[in-house]
Amino acid sequence: MKQKNLPLYYTLLKKIYVGLIYPFIASYIKKERAFHYKGLHLQIFPGVFHPGFFFSTKFFFAFISKLDLENKSCLEIGCGSGLLSLVMSRKKARVTAIDMNPLAIKNTRLNYELNKVELEDEFTVLQSDMFQNLEPQRYDCIIVAPPYFFTDPKNDNEHAWFCGKNGEYFYKLFSGLATYFSAHTAMYMILADNCDLERIQKIAAESGYSFELAAKKRIWWEENYIFKISKNA
């Protein structure tokens, strides 16, 4: 699924966004900001991925909102501000949220406390470089919105965007997944048409995992895909 040539209307929108709107967003998120979405009230720390300004998060939020998660064990890999973990908890799931960025961990814990009255008590937030500090456990549901640009990150912030020049993030993810994945695990990953999907799928296949398209949505110039990840027999 490669990015197609865009109609002129979308091309112009993208240029306006990149040239005018994106610099405003970059300045805006340098300070802590309140963010309210679908009944959840969050504070977003500077240096943590802001879910309000990127297409994929809201699409993934809507998809997760339709899943049956009651009494299920759920893992979010790379929780950021915690928005997706919070919606899983609101759906009565037992949630574990992990991130390698200590600022993201602090942010997710705060946002859980801000919304705690309508969330499940079993909500674990853990700083972990992928699975490094995560105890072995089979999860019913795993979600991940990964970094997918094949560039080496230079700091904690860039880990939200760059998966390493050689795709180190994806090698670490798929090579370590078996301890947390069972035949009954539903795992979902969101990607977009500006990533090297074939390369990501090839890395997954080396560890025995395959992709099945579960949902897609074009938002302005960007096509977003949600894949269900399965372990090959």
C-alpha positions as a printed Julia matrix, in Angstrom:
233×3 Matrix{Float64}:
   0.0     0.0    0.0
   2.03    2.89  -1.27
   0.99    6.52  -1.06
  -0.93    7.41  -4.18
  -0.67   10.6   -6.17
  -2.99   13.03  -4.41
  -5.67   15.18  -6.06
  -4.67   18.83  -6.33
  -7.09   19.79  -3.52
  -5.36   17.49  -1.03
  -1.91   18.5   -2.24
  -2.72   22.15  -1.55
  -4.17   21.31   1.87
  -1.02   19.42   2.79
   1.2    22.33   1.72
  -0.88   24.75   3.79
  -0.73   22.44   6.8
   3.02   21.89   6.59
   3.81   25.52   5.79
   1.41   27.39   8.07
  -0.43   25.16  10.56
   2.38   22.81  11.57
   4.69   25.62  12.77
   1.83   26.88  14.97
   1.3    23.37  16.4
   5.04   22.97  17.04
   4.98   26.19  19.05
   1.71   25.38  20.84
   2.85   22.02  22.2
   5.97   23.49  23.79
   3.79   24.23  26.84
   1.6    21.91  28.9
  -1.9    21.97  27.41
  -5.35   20.74  28.42
  -6.98   18.35  25.96
 -10.6    17.18  26.16
 -11.84   14.35  23.95
 -14.98   12.21  24.1
 -15.53   12.79  27.8
 -11.89   12.31  28.81
  -9.91   15.22  30.25
  -6.15   15.18  29.8
  -3.12   17.33  30.36
  -0.48   16.92  27.67
   3.1    17.55  28.72
   5.54   19.2   26.3
   7.69   16.46  24.87
   4.82   13.95  24.83
   2.98   13.09  21.6
  -0.14   15.3   21.48
  -3.12   13.2   20.32
  -5.18   16.18  19.26
  -3.1    17.19  16.25
  -2.52   13.91  14.44
  -5.03   11.97  12.37
  -4.17    8.46  13.47
  -4.95    8.76  17.19
  -8.59    9.75  16.8
  -9.15    7.04  14.18
  -7.6     4.44  16.48
  -9.63    5.78  19.43
 -12.88    5.29  17.47
 -11.84    1.76  16.45
 -10.93    0.76  20.02
 -14.19    2.24  21.31
 -16.09   -0.41  19.34
 -14.14   -3.39  20.72
 -15.55   -5.66  23.43
 -12.92   -5.26  26.14
 -14.87   -5.86  29.35
 -12.83   -7.92  31.84
 -10.08   -8.4   29.26
  -6.37   -7.86  29.84
  -5.07   -5.16  27.5
  -1.61   -3.83  26.75
  -0.72   -0.56  25.07
   2.83   -0.39  23.77
   3.97    3.24  23.68
   1.2     4.93  25.67
   2.32    8.57  25.31
  -0.29   10.7   27.07
  -2.37    7.61  27.82
  -5.49    8.49  25.8
  -5.91    5.05  24.2
  -5.22    3.24  27.47
  -7.85    5.41  29.15
 -10.54    4.51  26.63
  -9.74    0.8   27.11
 -10.04    1.24  30.86
 -13.35    3.07  30.41
 -14.55   -0.01  28.53
 -13.87   -2.07  31.69
 -10.56   -3.56  30.55
  -7.63   -4.38  32.84
  -4.97   -2.17  31.31
  -1.19   -2.15  31.28
   0.35    0.92  29.61
   4.07    0.97  28.82
   6.42    3.54  27.34
  10.19    4.0   27.33
   9.88    7.77  27.89
   9.69    8.57  31.65
   7.83   11.8   30.83
   5.12    9.81  29.03
   4.8     7.52  32.05
   4.35   10.52  34.36
   1.82   12.01  31.93
  -0.24    8.81  31.65
  -0.35    8.41  35.43
  -1.58   11.99  35.82
  -4.26   11.53  33.16
  -5.46    8.33  34.81
  -5.88   10.2   38.09
  -7.76   13.02  36.33
 -10.29   10.52  34.94
 -10.15    7.85  37.64
 -13.78    8.18  38.73
 -15.02    6.5   35.52
 -12.12    4.1   34.95
 -11.23    0.62  36.19
  -9.05    0.28  39.29
  -6.7    -2.19  37.6
  -4.55    0.21  35.58
  -0.79   -0.31  35.5
   1.65    2.22  34.03
   5.19    0.98  33.56
   8.35    2.52  32.14
   9.79   -0.09  29.84
  11.92   -0.12  26.72
   9.55   -2.36  24.78
   9.19   -5.52  26.95
  12.32   -5.01  29.05
  10.53   -4.41  32.39
   7.25   -6.16  31.59
   6.47   -9.41  33.41
   5.5   -12.37  31.18
   1.74  -12.47  30.68
  -0.59  -13.39  27.83
  -2.83  -10.46  26.91
  -6.29  -10.59  25.4
  -5.7    -7.39  23.44
  -2.55   -5.48  22.45
  -2.56   -2.1   20.72
   0.34   -0.19  19.28
   0.68    3.06  17.34
   4.35    2.66  16.41
   6.98    5.06  15.15
   7.48    4.08  11.54
   9.98    6.37   9.82
  13.24    4.51   9.2
  15.57    7.05  10.81
  17.62    6.85  14.01
  15.99    8.84  16.86
  18.3    11.32  18.57
  16.28   11.87  21.78
  13.21   10.65  23.7
  10.86   12.86  21.67
  12.03   11.4   18.37
  11.32    7.85  19.54
   7.64    8.7   18.92
   8.4     9.11  15.2
  11.52    7.18  14.21
  11.88    3.41  14.38
  15.62    3.31  13.7
  17.48    3.31  10.41
  17.21   -0.47  10.16
  13.8    -0.77  11.8
  15.2    -1.69  15.2
  11.87   -0.84  16.87
  10.01   -3.42  14.81
  12.67   -6.11  15.26
  12.47   -5.59  19.03
   8.66   -5.63  18.95
   8.11   -8.77  16.92
  11.04  -10.78  18.28
   9.82  -10.25  21.86
   6.1   -10.52  21.3
   5.65  -14.28  21.76
   5.81  -14.11  25.57
   2.74  -11.83  25.6
   0.83  -13.25  22.65
  -1.49  -16.27  22.61
  -3.76  -17.88  20.05
  -6.58  -15.77  21.47
  -4.75  -12.42  21.48
  -6.2    -9.67  19.32
  -3.42   -7.28  18.4
  -3.97   -4.09  16.43
  -1.45   -1.72  14.87
  -2.14    1.59  13.17
  -0.03    2.78  10.24
  -0.39    5.25   7.37
   0.34    5.35   3.68
   3.48    7.44   4.18
   5.33    4.55   5.84
   7.26    1.67   4.29
   4.57   -0.91   4.96
   6.23   -3.67   2.94
   9.4    -3.34   4.97
   7.49   -3.44   8.27
   5.55   -6.52   7.17
   8.78   -8.22   6.12
  10.3    -7.66   9.58
   7.12   -9.05  11.18
   7.17  -12.09   8.91
  10.71  -12.95  10.01
   9.29  -13.57  13.51
   6.22  -15.37  12.16
   3.59  -12.62  12.21
   1.26  -11.46   9.45
  -0.99   -8.44   8.83
  -4.69   -8.38   8.01
  -6.42   -5.09   7.23
  -9.11   -4.42   9.86
 -10.06   -0.83   8.98
  -8.94    2.08   6.84
  -9.86    5.73   6.58
  -8.68    8.64   4.48
  -8.35   11.8    6.53
  -7.55   14.68   4.23
  -4.42   13.66   2.3
  -3.49   10.71   4.52
  -4.79    7.14   4.33
  -4.74    5.45   7.72
  -4.77    1.67   8.19
  -5.5    -0.47  11.23
  -4.08   -3.97  10.94
  -4.84   -7.03  12.99
  -1.61   -8.85  13.74
  -1.69  -12.66  13.8
   0.84  -15.34  14.61
   1.32  -17.7   11.7
   0.55  -21.37  12.32
